């Protein structure tokens, strides 16, 4: 076969360090716009990005030339550098280590897109901690509480 064909959708989630509420309404949209713009400049297709005061959700179409870890680390690293360079918040801003990456079938892309776009409404009913536990359980991810 002469060509490579792919359609890989990933739901990527990460939080602020300590899940602190640093992403305030006044700067959140600018930060998310910057992350999306940076992703596009690097060749990552971020279909949609949104979140709340302490975490971010992205739906991305993954090109197989990039690993999920490369994408997450570049988006997080560059955006935290930018946030600090712009003095958007005090004290110095950091993302929490790690991230969640969940595969999305083509048939569920619109549902996940809507879920991400409606984060503020969603989190009126449920905390990020509860949401995170639901995501892990839904994807059969077991966390060893001892680590």
N, C-alpha and C positions, 0 to 999 in steps of 0.2 A: 504494500500500500504506500503510495507516494506522499500522502498528506496525513496530518494528525488532526483528528476531530475530537473536541471535548466540550462539555458543558458541566462544569463543576461549581455548584453553589455552596457557599459556606456562610453560616451565621456566626459571626465573631463577636465576643463579648469580653469586656475588661472593665475594671473599676479603678477608682482613685485609690491612692495609698490609704490603707486603713478604712476604706469606704467612707472617707470624710466627704461632706457635702460641699466640695470646692467648685463644682460646675454650676455656678449661679445663673439665673435667667439672663442677667445682663451680659454674660460672656459666653454662654453655652453655644448659641447658634454660630458665633464667630469661630469658636474652637472646632465645632463639627464641620463647618464650611472649610476651615483650614485643613483638617484631616482629610476630607474628601478631595480637596484640590491637590494636596500633596500626594495622595494615593494615585490620582489620575496622572500627575507628572511622572511618577515612578512606573507607570504602566499597570497599576492595579485598578480593576474596575470595581469601585464602590458604588453599588446600585443605590443604596440608601443608608443613611447614618442618622442615629438619634439616640436619645438616652435621657437621663435625669441628672440630678445634682451630684450623683456619686458613681455613675457608670455609663458605658457606651455600648450600643449595639450597632453592628454593621452587617449588611448583606452584601457579599462580594461574589463576583464571578471569578473564580480562581483560574488563572493561566497556569498550566502544569510546569512552566519554567521556574515558578516561584514556590517555595514551601510556605505553608501557613505560618510557621514560626518566623520566617524572614519578613513576611508581610506585617504580622502583628508587631514584631520588634521594631521595624522601621516606622510604622505609623505611631506607635507609642513613644519611641525615642525622639523622633523628630518633633512631634506635637508637644511633648513636655519641654523640650528645648525652646520651642517657639513661645509657649505660654510664659516661660520664665523670662525670655528675652523681651517680650512685650510688657512685662510687669503686670500681667492680668490679675495676679493674686499674690497675697502674702500669707504665710511664709512661702518658701520655695516649693514649687509644685512637683509632685511625682505621681506616676501611675503605680498601682500595685503590681507586684511581680506576677507573671503568668497571665493566662487568658483562657477563655473557653472557645472552642471551635466545633461547630456542629454541622454535619452535612444536611443539605436541604435538597429534596427531590424537586425536579422541575414542576411537578404537579402542586407543590406546596410553596412555590416562590411567592405568589401573590399574597398568600395567608401570612407568611413571615414578613413580607414587606409591610403589610398593614399592621402587624403586631409591633414592628419597630417604629413605624410612624406614630403609633398611638401609645407610646411609652408613658407620657405624663398621665394620661387617663388611666392606664393600666396600674400605675403605681399609686393611685389614690386608694386602691383596694388591697394592694399587696406590697410588701417591702422587697428590696433587692435581695436580701438574704433568703426570703421565702421563694422568690422567683428563681434564684440560683439553685436552690435545692430541687425545685420542680424540674428545671432544665436538666440537671444531672440525673435525676431519677428517670425522666422521660427517655434519656439516651443511655440508660443502663450503666452509668458511671458511678462506681462506688469509691468513696473517699475513706481512706484509712484515717480515722480521727486521732491516731497516735502520732502522726507525722505533722 
